[in-house]
Amino acid sequence: MAQTKADRSAAAKKAAATRKRNETRTSSQKAGTKAAATRQGKSAAQSGQQAKRAAGTAAGGVSSAARAAGTAAKQAAKSVATRAAGAKR
């Protein structure tokens, strides 16, 4: 049975709405990934600053400085990985 013009028009509108929904979802996912990477990067920078402050204090700060430096490195790696994952999308 042949499609009427109204049927084709309705199908086209439905397809356009689906494409728009998919586009919105994709852009939202990218924005969320970028925001997460930014948060993680700021956290890494903060840990780095904390390590620097701890290293500047007396000898007791050596262990906390090492811990903070390790945390900074871990957070930086997470940030880089997240940003790379976002770039793939």
Steps between C-alpha positions, in 0.01 A plus 500: 500500500636841404587756763309822494675833507379550858657166606834595344488842662425351842783249464742777400402711801544203733845427353603864536392503864700183565811648338462817708462295822809295418701812420400662830592187695841478332585863566389468863722195547798687354438798726471276805824319417682828448370634832614184679847528350519864608395412856758222514771730365423764762510233770842387374629857506371545853673179614820620337485828687434315824806281437709809437385659826561180696848462355583854607427432866707306751613140454165373627344624180703267281256210524197720443679668211568162340138396551370824350739469207373149434142621515582784260654258252203265522248783452697640207499160332123469554446844352705420191322168451157659536582779257634249248183294531295813439699583189422161348125567506 
